[in-house]
Amino acid sequence: VFFFGRIFTTYEAYQEKDAKSSAVLQENVTGVRVVKAFARQDYETEKYETANAARYADGQRLVLLHALYWPVSHALCAAQAETLAGF
């Protein structure tokens, strides 16, 4: 329950940030002429890099949680199997 609660929360945050960074990128690709006309390339680049960095950080946290959960889960199952094998 502890791990899945954390993983679910982190995964939801990751998905939200992924959607935001994708939306920023899509808006810039679609409106490239407007961005260039108003010389907003630097602003839009920074906006995307900020959104993408937030997505990356949440992705790293999600990977870390998975890296912690699965080995602990397998170790507990193996210990339980060893205990039951003794009966």
N, C-alpha and C positions, 0 to 999 in steps of 0.2 A: 504494500500500500504506500509506504514511504517513497520508494523509488518511482513507482508508476505515477504518483501524484506530482513529483518533481519533473519527471520526463514529460508528462502531459502538459504541464504549465510551460515548460521550456519549449516544447514543440509548438504550442500555440503561439508563443511569442515569436519564434523563428518564422512560422508561416506568415504571421502578420508583417514582419519586417521584410520577408521575401516578396510579399505582395506590394509593399510600399516601394521597394527598390525597383521592382519590375514596372510599376506604374510610372515612376519617375523616368525610367529609361524609355518606355513606350511614348510618353508625352514628348520627350526630347526628340525622338526619332520622327514622330509624326509632325512636330512643329519645328523642324530644323530650320526652315526658312525664317520663321518668326524669331527664333533664338538668334540667328545670324543677323537679321535685320536690326535688332535692338542691341547687338553686341553683348549678349548675355551668356556667352560660352563659358567663361570662368565661373560665373554664378551657378549655372546649371551643372557644370562638372563637379563643383564643390557639393552641391545638393545631392547629386547621385553618389558621390564618394562617401558622404556622411551616411546616407541610407544603406549603402552597401557595407560599410564598416560595422554598422549596428547589426545587420543580418549575419555578417561573418562572426561577430562576437557571440551571438546566440547560437550559431551553428557549432562553434567550438565548444560551448557549454553543453550542448546536446550530445556531441560526440563524447565528451568527458563523462557525462552521466551514463551513457550506454557502456562505455569502457569500464566503469565501476560496477554497474548493475550485473552484467552478464557473467563475469568471473565469480562474483559473490554468489549469484544464483546457482551456478554450476557447482561451486564448492559446497554449498548447503545441500544440494540434491545428492552429491556424491557422498557426503557425510551421512545423510539419511539412509542412503542405499547400503552403506557399510554397516550401519547400526542394525538395519533390518536383516541383513545377510547373516548376522550373528544369531538370529533366533532360530 
